Amino acid sequence: MARALYIHWPFCAKKCPYCDFNSHIREQVELAAWQDALLADMRAEAAAAGGEPLTSIFFGGGTPSLMPPALVETLLAEAERLWTFDPEIEITLEANPSSVEAAKFADLAAAGVNRVSLGVQSLDDDALQWLGRLHGADEAIAAVETAQRSFDRVSFDLIYALPDQSPDHWRAQLDRAISFGTSHLSLYQLTIEPGTRFATDVRRGLFTPLDNDAAAELFAITQDVTGAAAMPAYETSNHARMGQESRHNLTYWRYQDYAGIGPGAHGRRGGFATVRHKKPENFLTAVSQRGHGISEQRLLAPSDQASEALLMGLRLAEGVDLSALQSRFGFERTELIDEAKLAQYIGHGLVWEKGSRIGVRPDGRAVLDGLLAEIVADALVAA
């Protein structure tokens, strides 16, 4: 039963050069048509995903803060009618820190949003310009302060490991970010994703990404500074004060069911994976013709589910409970993990084991992808 809902708003004012998310630029957005389509898609998903009270709703994008607050309120009212809300529901909306969007924060809070995630990305004007952002550092800081007056909980993103970024520069950025007193920070290393403008720039030799050793040093600084500030990583790139972790994030990484609606939205429910049409126009057409925006729905084999649950869960500081996974998916422990590799990396201090639970230590997170490829049993990955 899905207890979380993801709503995708695909439109942005500008496509950032590092972004490979499903985001689109349109001169005109027919709001009435989009309201009708999202409501229909939501109703179809609720009929398939069951009726447990929702514990979290997440508006992602794109740039959901471009949505009129009245549309947000309408979608939330329908979600509550369809599922009902847990008394402690977390309702998050991603926002850009422009002054125009920050002016909507009070209205968005009145609509029901109680947590905002701001795409600050940097507190340095030169870096923001290079990253293709439409806001400056002062505007971002003002948006953080406005958000803190409007919402119960505030998070913001920063991107680091930019070309030639020094340890001192990143440490100063982190110290300043922490000084704002938000309860959550998402701190991402710059990744050159295929199909982005940055990928083209690298191929043309316009810039060289920071090398792995330098990036690893910045990652280590990130763990030290956030840990000292009582904001340790609860997931590889996400940091929070105790009890302030994103419930949406935890639903995803704990491999729990969630409903996803809107263009390109992914969902997971009852052993099925769902994907909506990515292109906004195709999504609208699908909803008008079939009453939902699903482009693909497939039943996941137990081996696929177990592998995904391991790969996602081991990103979390809390790790995964192997006994629970055995019961859930019907595998033996040796079918889930490579015991010899696990023992090897425990010996190297990169992995921990306590009872039936295993997890990755801070030193292991710097090489997480390679570590996971080693620990998860080959037979499970190949199944």
N, C-alpha and C positions, 0 to 999 in steps of 0.2 A: 504493500500500500504506500503510495507516494505521500509524504508529509512535508514536502518542499516544492515550491513552484518557482520556475525561472521564466521571466518574460523578456524577450529580446526586442529592443527598439533599434532598427538597423541604420538609422540616419546620423550623419555627422556633418558639421560645418566644413570640415576639411579632413582629408585622408593623411594621417601622419606617415612619414617615410619608413618607420619601423613596424607598422601595424599590419598584421595578417588576419585580423578579426573580420567578421562579416559585417563590414560597414560600407555605407554608400552615400554619395552626395546627390541630392536631388533639389532642383530649384523650387519645386512645389511638392508639398505633401498633403494629400487629401485626408484631413484628420477624421472626417466622418467615416470614410471608407475604412481607414485603419482601425478605428474604434470598433466598427462592426465586425471586421475580420478577426481582430484579436479576441473579442468576446466569443465569437463562434468557435474559434480554435480552442479557447479555454473550456468552453462547454463540452466539446468533443473529448478533450483530454480528461476532464473530470469524470465523464461517463466511463472512460476506460481505466482510469487510475485509482478509482475507489474514493471513499469519502471520509478518511481520517482527518481530524483537524490539522490544519497547516501549522507548522512550527516556524517556517521561514518563507519569505518571498524575496526574490532578487530581481531587480530591473537592471539588465545589462545591455551592452551595445557594442558598436554604435555609441551614441550619446543620449541616454535616457533623460538627462536634464533638459533636453530640447523639447520633451513632451510637455504639453500644457498640464498644469496641476489638475485641472478638471478631468482630463483623460486618465491620469493616474488614479484619481479618486474613484472614477467609474469602474476601472479594472479591479481595484481592491474591493469595492462593494460586491462585485460579481463573484470574485474569488471567495469572499466570506460567505456569500449565499450558497455557493456550490460545495465548499468543503467545511465551512466554519473555521474559526481561528483558535489556536491555542492561546490561553490568556497571556502568555509571555512571548507571543510571536515577534520575530525579528523581520522587519521590512526594510530592505536596503535598496538604495538607488545610486547608480554610478553617475557622477556629475563632473563636468569640466569646471575649472575654477575661474571662468570669465565673470566679469561683473554682471553681465546680462543674465546669466544663469543663476548666479548667487542671489540675485534679486528675487528669484522664485522660491528660495529655500523655506521661508516662513509658510508660503502657501502649500508647498510640498509636504511640510510637516503637518499642516492642518488636514491634508488629504489622507494622512495615515502613515507616511514614511517616518520611521524612527531611527534610521541609521543611514548615513551617507558615506560613499566612498569616492574621494576626490582624485582626479587624474592630474595631480600636481606635476609629477615626473622629475622636476628639478627645482632647486631654489636659486639657480644661477641663470641670469638673463641670457648669457652667451650660449649656454647649454640648451636652454629652452628654444632659442632661435634655431640652433642646429637640429634639434629634435622635431622641428616643424610645428611647435605648439603656437596657439593663437594668443596665449596669455603671457604676461611677464611675472617675475618673481614677486613683486609687490602685490600684484593682483591676486596671485595664488595665496599669499599670506593673508590678505584681507578675506578671501573666500573661506579659508580655514577658520578664521575668527568668526565670520558670519555663520558658518555651519555649526560651530560649537554653541552658538546662542540659539540655534533652531532645532537641533537634533539631540537626542539622548546620547548617541554614540557616533563618533566620527573616525574615519580612517582616511589615509591618503597614500598614494603610490609615489615611489621614486624609482628612477632608472639609474643604475650605476655601471661601472666598467665601460665608460665611454672612451673613445680613443684618446690616449695620452693622459687619462685621468690619474692624478697622483693620490697616494694614500692620505696625504694631509688634506687635500681637497675633499675627498669623500668623508673623512672623519669629521671635518667641519660641517659638511652638509648634514650628516647624521645627528651631530650634536644639536644643530639648530632645529632639525625636524623634531627631535625628542622634546625640545624645550617648549613646543606648543601644547604639550600635555594631552594629545589625543590618545585614545585607548588602543589603537591598532595602526600598524604600518605594513604596507606591502612593498617589499624592496627587491626589485628584479634586476638581474644582470642583463645588459643589452645583448640580445640574441639577434643575429642576422637571419631573418626568416626568408625562405624562398618566395619569390613573387613580389617582394616588397621593393620600394625604391632604393632602400639601403643595400639590398642584395645586388641591385644593378650598379650602384655606386662602388661597391667593393670590387665587383667584377671589372669595372672600368678603371680601377686604381685610384678613385677619388679619395678614399681613406682606407686605412688599415685598422681592423678591429684590435682591441687590446689583447695582448697575448695571454695564454692560459695561466702562466705563473703570476703575472701581475693581477689578473682577475681573481685568482685564488687568494692573493694577499688582501684584496678588498673584501672578499667574502669573509675572511677571518676577522677583519676589522669589524664587519657588520655584526658578527656573532658576539664579539667582545663588547662593543658599545651598547648594543641592545640588551645583552644579558646584564650588564652593569646597571642599566636603567630599568630593570625589572620588566623588560619587554622581550623575552626570549622567543626564538622561533618555535612556533607550534607546528609549522610546516616549513619546508625548505626556504620559501621566500616570504612567509607571512609571520608577523610578530605581533604579540598582543600582551596586554596586562592580564593577570590571572582573571579568568571568567569573562574576558572580552573577545574571545575568539569568534570569528564569523561562523554562524550556524550554517549558513549556506555552504561555505567552504568545507566544514566538517561533514555535512551530509554527503558531499561529493567524494571526499577522500576516504570516508568510512564505508564507501560503497553502498550507501543506502539509496532507496528509490527516490526519484524526484521527477516531476512533470516539467516539460519544457515546451513553451509555445512561442510563436513569432518566427520570423525568417531565420533559418539556419540553426534554430535552437535544437539542442540535443536533450534527450530524456532517457530515463531508465526506470522501468516498472515491470514487476512480475517476471523477470528474466528476459524481457524484451528491451532492445535498444531502439529509440526512435530518433529520426532526424527530420527536421522541417526543410522545405524548399528554401534555398539561400537567397536567391534574387528576389527583392521585394515584389516585383510585378508578378513573378511566378507564384509566389506565396499567395498573393491576393487572388489570382486566378484559381489556384487549387482550392482555397477556402470557398470561393463562390460556387465551384463545381461540385465539391465533395463534402463541404462542411468542416474541413480541417486542412491544415497545411502540411501534413506528413508526406515526405517524399520517399522515405524508407523506414520500414519497421521489420526488425529481424529478431528471431529467437536466438539468444546467446547460449552456446553449449556450456555445460557446467565447467569445463576446463577453461573456457574463455573468461567466464565470470570469476573463477578462482584466481586466474592469472592477473586480471585487472584489479581485483580486490587487494592482492598482495602488492602490486606495483604502486597502487595509489596509497594504500595504508602505510607502507614503509616510508612514504614522504613525511608522515606525521611524526612528531617527537614522541607521541604515545605508542607508536608502533602498531603491531597487529597481534591479535590473539589467534595462534595457530589452531588451538582446539576448537574455537568458535568457527573458524573457516572449515575445518574438517567436518564439523556437524552440518554446517550450512550447505556445503557443496558435495559432500560424500567422498572426499579423498583422504588417503592416509597422509600422515605428516611427511613421509619420505617422497610422496608424490607432489607435495607442495614446494618443498625446499631441498636444496642440495646440502645435506648434513655436513659433508666434508668442507665445502666452501664456507658454510656458516661457522663452523668451528675455527677455520683459518682466520676469518675476519674478526671473530670475537677475540682471538689471540692477538691480532694486530691492533685491537682497541678501536675498531671502526664500527662494530656492531655489538649490541648487548642482548642478553637473554635473561629473563626473569620468569620462572614458572613456564607457562605455555606461551608467553608473550615475547616477541623479539622486536627490535627496533634499531635504527641507525644512530650512532653517536654523532656529535657535532663535527668531529674530524672526518667522518664518513660522508657527510652531506656535500662536501666539496667535490666528491667523486661519485655522487649518488647514482647516476645513470649506469655507469660501469659496474658499480657494486650490485645494483638490482639485477643486472643481466647475469651476474655470477651466482647470486643466492637463489633466485627463483629456479625451480627444478627444470632442466632442459625438456623433460617429457611433457611438463605442463605447458611450457611455452610453445612446443611443437605440436601439441594436440589440436 
